[in-house]
Amino acid sequence: MSNTKKFGTSAVYFTALSTIVGAIVFLRFGYAVGSVGLWGTFLLIMIGHLVTIPTALAISELATNKRVEGGGEYFIISRSFGLNIGATLGILLYLSQTISVAFYIVAFTEAFDFLFNYIYANFNIILPKQVISIPAMLLLSVLVLTKGANVGLKVLYVAGTIVLIAILAFFFGSPVGGTGIDYFSANATLKNTGNMFLVLAIIFPAFTGITAGVGLSGDLKNPGKSIPLGTTAATFTGLVLYLLICLKFANSALPEDLLNNQLIMSDIAIGGKILIPLGLAACTFTSALSSIMVGPRTLQALALDDSLPMRGNNRWLSQTRAKDNEPANASLITCMIAIVFVAFGSVDSVAQIISMFFLVTYGSLCLISFLHHFGSSPAYRPTFKSKWYISLAGFVISVWAMFQISVIYTLVAYIAIVVLYIYMEHYHSDRKGFSAIFANTLFQMNRALQIYLQNKRKRVSTDDDHEQTMPEEEWRPSAICISRNTFKRDSALKLLNWISYKYGFGTYLHLIDGYYSKKTNEQAKVELERLLNNLDTSNQVYIDTLISPSTTSAISQSVQTPGIAGMENNMVIFEYMKSEPGNDLHDITTNFRMVSAGGFDVCILGTSRKPILYKNGIHIWVRSFDTVNTNLMILLGFIIMGYPTWRKANIKIFNICFAHEIAEVKQKMKQLINSGRMPITEANIEIIERDEHISVKEIINKRSLDAGLTMIGFNENAFKREGDLSLFEGYDDIGNVLFVHSNGKKIIN
């Protein structure tokens, strides 16, 4: 890349302005006034500038935050959205800039209509436009390849002077038919509104030059100053010129003349037969020159980032010429591509694609500015700052304008973006698809949402002066699990993931034994990274580490930590290995009362070595008098069933009761089903008569032998005697068992 910074603000201003005041102004603005009227054309100009002005302000903001290196718009997009998205849009932007060269050169040939007409009238020969356009393109290529941007800007200044003279000659010119006709009344209308966006499609390339000067960013002495000043000044200069030129058209010719004579400016201007074709030739040539100066620098920036899907060519394209640091190789490729499109002779259909990709670029720049207003890092401190609603409007109008101009070309543009992005993700799989701007925005949204939920949370006072933070009928699990066995078994993390997948929230804390120190902190970082690297991509649980000298202090510390969902945690999950309970069960029974006293629901997972047979579903063992635990288990069952691996399974409810209770229990169950409060069918409910000679645990072991998950309710009295683990014993034959204790009744609607 160039190490010599050569240009100032004037380079940005004139590069942008020379593209803004281009072929469309000379060839199509008169047609626009004749087609939709003066007010219709004014409206179209304002629509165009509702895109370009926010983009100019966004560019100014982004450029004053940090130094914009070579590549201009590509550099800004890639450093904000990530290299893969930047490369996707950058490649399309480069092609648009390159094809624009061909578009302007073909328009350049319109200045020689008099020559084509003369040869046809005198020699009856119809010459193809390529006899002018191809030599002009070759001349332009030689100029850029041999002299580079320095001579390009010199030519730009000379040509800009010619264009200015031509525009002034037009303003001082006389109406086509003399002064006796009221041209203004004939044109000062709003008509053919059904064709307005067709006309917008024709004149929109006039609005695509505002960021041309940004492409020189790598060659600017002070990009943070030159880009905002030059781009903004060129944009507003262009707006004023467009309005005045259209007003002059409306005062100088009848609508039919404006429609039928694309070079009617030459009939209006002083010395127009010479000055207007000369001005058209100058402006189209300088527009082509501006694009051919900018395009290679975008290509070079892509190559420097190794973003082009041609590994062997990135280095070659990124090289500069030793004597003047010009991107000679990138310029050669750009000229070759432009010559191919010039040879086609007409790029009208390509012009709409150009407009689409420029609009995508403008919309992206506005979106970046908008996101920075809500999710910027502390390092984002631009000296110039646009308003968030202006940037948002620019983004929305860009997308809207694309669909209004052409649905087909818009879809083609977006399909090209998607296909190219997918390929870039595959080609550069080691790169992140999105950068920190989205993470920062999501962080700010999450922070604002949590504060909002905290402020708006309904607090319902209970009889014992406690507060419930959420009405019972709106209950959903916000669970936390603390385990030191993370790398030994993942059953607790799986359970938490099932609960968190659709309706709940989960926080998993990997416990590291010890006091907080530099050594344990480093250990925590290493183990967290290892844990995150081993996670499945479908994980829905927030995972972190916790350093604590004991299980009790870890639990006490973690249950007081707010949940990540903007709501307090309401459930604690413990886990132990059924075949090797070790100290885990002792820790669970010791800390159960502390957790329960805090108002938490408690789930204790007994992990089995048996594989989980998802197709056999979830078995829930209930007792008719224990509706508190029953409701929680049923709710958890349906929440877990939302996880993909459980979706083909069923919930089966078992109720063991004595013979004299069966009729009453059946009636209660039927009422719950018919009222819709238990979303399950009678076929999935089984009432088992209690046999005094067979224990409840034996019945459960027999019926739930192959169940995917078995749920059993328990109450606080289960741990009355210290060291009593009888609740957990006797379930060796079945798979995973979830013991559930509800701290309050959950309503099933």
Rosetta blueprint (number, residue, H / E / L):
1 M L
2 S L
3 N L
4 T L
5 K L
6 K L
7 F E
8 G L
9 T H
10 S H
11 A H
12 V H
13 Y H
14 F H
15 T H
16 A H
17 L H
18 S H
19 T H
20 I H
21 V L
22 G L
23 A H
24 I H
25 V H
26 F H
27 L H
28 R L
29 F H
30 G H
31 Y H
32 A H
33 V H
34 G H
35 S H
36 V H
37 G H
38 L H
39 W H
40 G H
41 T H
42 F H
43 L H
44 L H
45 I H
46 M H
47 I H
48 G H
49 H H
50 L H
51 V H
52 T H
53 I H
54 P H
55 T H
56 A H
57 L H
58 A H
59 I H
60 S H
61 E H
62 L H
63 A H
64 T L
65 N L
66 K L
67 R L
68 V L
69 E L
70 G L
71 G L
72 G L
73 E H
74 Y H
75 F H
76 I H
77 I H
78 S H
79 R H
80 S H
81 F H
82 G L
83 L H
84 N H
85 I H
86 G H
87 A H
88 T H
89 L H
90 G H
91 I H
92 L H
93 L H
94 Y H
95 L H
96 S H
97 Q H
98 T H
99 I H
100 S H
101 V H
102 A H
103 F H
104 Y H
105 I H
106 V H
107 A H
108 F H
109 T H
110 E H
111 A H
112 F H
113 D H
114 F H
115 L H
116 F H
117 N H
118 Y H
119 I H
120 Y H
121 A H
122 N H
123 F H
124 N L
125 I L
126 I L
127 L L
128 P L
129 K L
130 Q H
131 V H
132 I H
133 S H
134 I H
135 P H
136 A H
137 M H
138 L H
139 L H
140 L H
141 S H
142 V H
143 L H
144 V H
145 L H
146 T H
147 K H
148 G H
149 A H
150 N H
151 V H
152 G H
153 L H
154 K H
155 V H
156 L H
157 Y H
158 V H
159 A H
160 G H
161 T H
162 I H
163 V H
164 L H
165 I H
166 A H
167 I H
168 L H
169 A H
170 F H
171 F H
172 F L
173 G L
174 S L
175 P L
176 V L
177 G L
178 G L
179 T L
180 G L
181 I L
182 D L
183 Y H
184 F H
185 S H
186 A H
187 N H
188 A L
189 T L
190 L L
191 K L
192 N L
193 T H
194 G H
195 N H
196 M H
197 F H
198 L H
199 V H
200 L H
201 A H
202 I H
203 I H
204 F H
205 P H
206 A H
207 F H
208 T L
209 G L
210 I L
211 T L
212 A H
213 G H
214 V H
215 G H
216 L H
217 S H
218 G H
219 D H
220 L E
221 K L
222 N L
223 P H
224 G H
225 K H
226 S H
227 I H
228 P H
229 L H
230 G H
231 T H
232 T H
233 A H
234 A H
235 T H
236 F H
237 T H
238 G H
239 L H
240 V H
241 L H
242 Y H
243 L H
244 L H
245 I H
246 C H
247 L H
248 K H
249 F H
250 A H
251 N L
252 S L
253 A L
254 L L
255 P H
256 E H
257 D H
258 L H
259 L H
260 N H
261 N L
262 Q L
263 L L
264 I L
265 M H
266 S H
267 D H
268 I H
269 A L
270 I L
271 G L
272 G H
273 K H
274 I H
275 L H
276 I H
277 P H
278 L H
279 G H
280 L H
281 A H
282 A H
283 C H
284 T H
285 F H
286 T H
287 S H
288 A H
289 L H
290 S H
291 S H
292 I H
293 M H
294 V H
295 G H
296 P H
297 R H
298 T H
299 L H
300 Q H
301 A H
302 L H
303 A H
304 L H
305 D L
306 D L
307 S L
308 L L
309 P L
310 M L
311 R H
312 G H
313 N H
314 N H
315 R H
316 W H
317 L H
318 S H
319 Q L
320 T L
321 R L
322 A L
323 K L
324 D L
325 N L
326 E L
327 P L
328 A H
329 N H
330 A H
331 S H
332 L H
333 I H
334 T H
335 C H
336 M H
337 I H
338 A H
339 I H
340 V H
341 F H
342 V H
343 A H
344 F H
345 G L
346 S L
347 V L
348 D H
349 S H
350 V H
351 A H
352 Q H
353 I H
354 I H
355 S H
356 M H
357 F H
358 F H
359 L H
360 V H
361 T H
362 Y H
363 G H
364 S H
365 L H
366 C H
367 L H
368 I H
369 S H
370 F H
371 L H
372 H H
373 H H
374 F H
375 G H
376 S L
377 S L
378 P L
379 A L
380 Y L
381 R L
382 P L
383 T L
384 F L
385 K L
386 S L
387 K L
388 W H
389 Y H
390 I H
391 S H
392 L H
393 A H
394 G H
395 F H
396 V H
397 I H
398 S H
399 V H
400 W H
401 A H
402 M H
403 F H
404 Q H
405 I H
406 S L
407 V H
408 I H
409 Y H
410 T H
411 L H
412 V H
413 A H
414 Y H
415 I H
416 A H
417 I H
418 V H
419 V H
420 L H
421 Y H
422 I H
423 Y H
424 M H
425 E H
426 H H
427 Y H
428 H L
429 S L
430 D L
431 R L
432 K L
433 G L
434 F L
435 S L
436 A H
437 I H
438 F H
439 A H
440 N H
441 T H
442 L H
443 F H
444 Q H
445 M H
446 N H
447 R H
448 A H
449 L H
450 Q H
451 I H
452 Y H
453 L H
454 Q H
455 N H
456 K H
457 R L
458 K L
459 R L
460 V E
461 S E
462 T L
463 D L
464 D L
465 D L
466 H L
467 E E
468 Q E
469 T L
470 M L
471 P L
472 E H
473 E H
474 E H
475 W L
476 R L
477 P L
478 S E
479 A E
480 I E
481 C E
482 I E
483 S E
484 R L
485 N L
486 T L
487 F L
488 K L
489 R L
490 D L
491 S H
492 A H
493 L H
494 K H
495 L H
496 L H
497 N H
498 W H
499 I H
500 S H
501 Y L
502 K L
503 Y L
504 G L
505 F E
506 G E
507 T E
508 Y E
509 L E
510 H E
511 L E
512 I E
513 D E
514 G L
515 Y L
516 Y L
517 S L
518 K H
519 K H
520 T H
521 N H
522 E H
523 Q H
524 A H
525 K H
526 V H
527 E H
528 L H
529 E H
530 R H
531 L H
532 L H
533 N H
534 N H
535 L L
536 D L
537 T L
538 S L
539 N L
540 Q L
541 V L
542 Y E
543 I E
544 D E
545 T E
546 L E
547 I E
548 S E
549 P L
550 S L
551 T H
552 T H
553 S H
554 A H
555 I H
556 S H
557 Q H
558 S H
559 V H
560 Q L
561 T L
562 P L
563 G L
564 I L
565 A L
566 G L
567 M L
568 E L
569 N L
570 N L
571 M E
572 V E
573 I E
574 F E
575 E E
576 Y E
577 M E
578 K L
579 S L
580 E L
581 P L
582 G L
583 N L
584 D H
585 L H
586 H H
587 D H
588 I H
589 T H
590 T H
591 N H
592 F H
593 R H
594 M H
595 V H
596 S H
597 A H
598 G L
599 G L
600 F L
601 D E
602 V E
603 C E
604 I E
605 L E
606 G E
607 T E
608 S L
609 R L
610 K L
611 P L
612 I L
613 L L
614 Y H
615 K H
616 N H
617 G L
618 I E
619 H E
620 I E
621 W E
622 V E
623 R L
624 S L
625 F L
626 D L
627 T H
628 V H
629 N H
630 T H
631 N H
632 L H
633 M H
634 I H
635 L H
636 L H
637 G H
638 F H
639 I H
640 I H
641 M L
642 G L
643 Y L
644 P H
645 T H
646 W H
647 R L
648 K L
649 A L
650 N L
651 I E
652 K E
653 I E
654 F E
655 N E
656 I E
657 C E
658 F L
659 A H
660 H H
661 E H
662 I H
663 A H
664 E H
665 V H
666 K H
667 Q H
668 K H
669 M H
670 K H
671 Q H
672 L H
673 I H
674 N H
675 S L
676 G L
677 R L
678 M L
679 P L
680 I L
681 T L
682 E H
683 A H
684 N H
685 I E
686 E E
687 I E
688 I E
689 E E
690 R L
691 D L
692 E L
693 H L
694 I L
695 S L
696 V H
697 K H
698 E H
699 I H
700 I H
701 N H
702 K H
703 R H
704 S L
705 L L
706 D L
707 A L
708 G L
709 L E
710 T E
711 M E
712 I E
713 G E
714 F L
715 N L
716 E H
717 N H
718 A H
719 F H
720 K L
721 R L
722 E L
723 G L
724 D L
725 L L
726 S H
727 L H
728 F H
729 E L
730 G L
731 Y L
732 D L
733 D L
734 I L
735 G L
736 N L
737 V E
738 L E
739 F E
740 V E
741 H E
742 S L
743 N L
744 G L
745 K L
746 K L
747 I L
748 I L
749 N L
